[in-house]
Amino acid sequence: MPKITINDQEISADDGATILDAARQAEIDIPTICWHPATSSNGLCRMCVVEVEGQRLLQPSCLVKAADGMRVQTKSERVIRARKTILEMLASSVDLSDSPEILALMDEYGASAARFPQAKQREVEVKDDNPMFIRDYAKCVLCWRCVQVCAEDAQYTFAINFSGRGFETQIGTFFDRPLPATSCVFCGQCVGVCPTGALKPKREFLLEQGVSPDQIAAMSTGRKRRK
């Protein structure tokens, strides 16, 4: 079992554990966005970066394995500055109004979208092409959780993936087909792992739009009759 020191606290980490695993074992908080216990770690968001003694660059704690003798700082000045910048860049380009965990992190780190006033907010029309859930990619932070559970991490249906490039990158279906025309089985696992409300149950979305429960029930009944 490798012994790793995090914030001057020595921890005996499990073999194969990441720095993030070791920190959580010792109840040391390291914030994450793209990490989820049901998906493979990919280090996309970089919120979990830490400072490892002897390393020039900050390291993603969800990917780097704990090694014997490793010394780690999770709240150094460099780490805090990096996390704050990541949050400010997200807030300046993505609608985070349905992202309570990220908004809480912004408060914690004193982050503000006003730092990048020239940034362009992502504007994407809400995709409402099925009776189960909506896709509002203006709220998507490209954490990749939904893609992973739809693929080899869980469902093996491969209905969605990345599309586009640069700022126009978003999650989508092949050839931008409606979900019912893909291999999607509407298991709902993608909705369950989404941290931002970019994927949302249709009923919840309609209630937020002011549609009454009775109207939603009538809509559902109408769909069943048409079938």
N, C-alpha and C positions, 0 to 999 in steps of 0.2 A: 504494500500500500504506500504510494508516494506521499511524502509529507510536503505540503505546500503552505506558504505563509501568505495570508490575505489580510491586508490592513493590520499588520503586526500580530495577527492571530494565527497560530500554527494549527493546521488541519490535516488529518489523515484521510486522504481522498481514496475512493475506491479505484481499483485498477481500471483504466480506460475512461475514467471520469473526465469531463471537461472542467475548465475553470469555473464555468457557470454552475455545473453540478456541485462542485466542491463548495462554492459560496452558498448555495441554497441549503446544502447539508448543514452548514454552520449558521444559517439564518442571516446571512449577509446579503443585503439587497443589491441586485444588479438589474437595472431596467431592461426590458426587451419589448420589441414590437413584432418582428417576424418570427420569433421563436414560439413554438407551441408544443406541448407534450405529445400531441398526436401526429406531429409532422417531423420530418428530418430537418436538422439544423442546416441552414444555408448561409447565414451571415450576411443577408442582404441589407438589413436596415442599419447596422452598425451602432445601434443604441447600446449594445452590451459591451462596447469596447472597454478595455482596462489597460493599465500601464504595467508591463512586465519588466522587471529589472533586467538590464542587458539587451533589451530589444529597442531598436530605434523607433519603430512604428507602434502605435496602439494596436492591440490584438483583440479580435472578436472572441469573447469568452465562451460563446456557444459552440465554437469550433476547436479552439486550442485545447489540447489535452493537458491535464495537470501533470507536471513532472516533478520528481523529487528535488527538493531544494529551491524550487521556483518561488520567487517573491513578487507579490502582486499588490497593486494599489487600485482600488475601485473608485476613489473619489479625489484623485489628484487634480491639480489645476488644469492640466491638459485634457484629462478625461471629461471633466465638467464642461469645459469650453467646447469640446467636440460634440457632446450630447446636446448641448444648448443649440449649437449651429444646426444639427440635424433636425431638431424639432422646429426651429424657425424656418428652415427651408421647406419642410413639409407643410407647415401652417400657411406659408405664403403661396402655395400652389394647389393645395387640396382642401376640400371642405371637411373639416374635422368636427363638425357640429354633433355628429353621432358617435364620437370617439372618446368616451369618458376617461378611459385609461390614459390616452395620449394627452388629453387636456389637463389631466391631473399632473402628468409629467411636466407639461409646460409651466404650470404654476410652481412646481417644485424647483425647476431650473431657471425660473424667471425669463422664459423664452417669449418672444413676441414676433408675430409675422411682420410688424412694422419695420423690422430691420432690413427687409428686402422689398421695399415698396414697388420696385420696378418689375417684380416677378408676375408672371401671368397665371391666373387661376385656371385650373383645368375645367373646361365646360363640356360636358358630355350629356346627351339626352338620355333620360332614364329609359332603360330597356324593359318593356313590359310585354313579354311574348309567351307567357305561360301562366297557368292558374296557381302556381305554387309560390313563387318568389320573384322579386324585381331585382334588377341590376343597375345600381346607380354609381357608375364608375367615376363620377366627379368626386366621390368620397374614397376612392381606392388609393391606398398607399403602396401598392405593388409589393405586398409582403410575401406573396406566393403561397400562402397557406391553402387557399381554395384550390389552386392548381395541384398542390401536392396530395391533398386528400382525395381529389378526383382521379389522381394517377396511382402510382405504385405504393403510396403510403397507406392507402385504404381501399378505395373503390375500384380501381383499375378500369375506369370507363373512359378516361382521357377525352372528356367532352370539351374542356377549356384549356387555354394556354395563353402565353404572351402573344401579343400582336403589335405591330407598329414599331417605331424606333424613336429614340431620344425622348423628348417631352411628350410625344404622341403615343408612347408605349402604353398599352392597357391590356387588361385581361379580356380575352374574347374567345369566340368559337372559330373553328376552321371555316374560312371564307365568310365569316360574319353571319353564319346561319342562325336562325331562331333556335333556341334550346330544344324545342320539341323535334327539330329536324336533325339533331345530333345524337350521339350515343348516351346523352344524359338520361339517368333513370329517376331523377328527382328524389334522391335519397336525403337531401338536405344537409349533408355533411359539410359542404362548402359554406353554407349559411352559418352553421354552428361554429366554424373556426374564424369567421371574418371578424376583425377587431374594430371595424370602422362604420358599419352600417351600409357598406357598399352592396352587400347582399342582404336582403331583408325579406322575411315572410310576407306574402301578399296581404294577408289580413292586417298585420301590423302597419304596413305602408298605407293601406286604405284608411285605417283609423286615424292615422296622423294627418291624412288629407281631408278629414272631416266627414268621411262616409260612416254612417251609423251601422251598428251591428246588424240591425234588421235588413238594411240595404245589402250588406255583404252576404247575409244568409240568402236573400232573394237572388242575388247574382250567382251564388253557388248552386242553388236549385235550378236556375235557368240553364247553367252549363250541363248539369246532369240530364235534364230533359232533352237538350240538343243531342247528347250522346245516344 
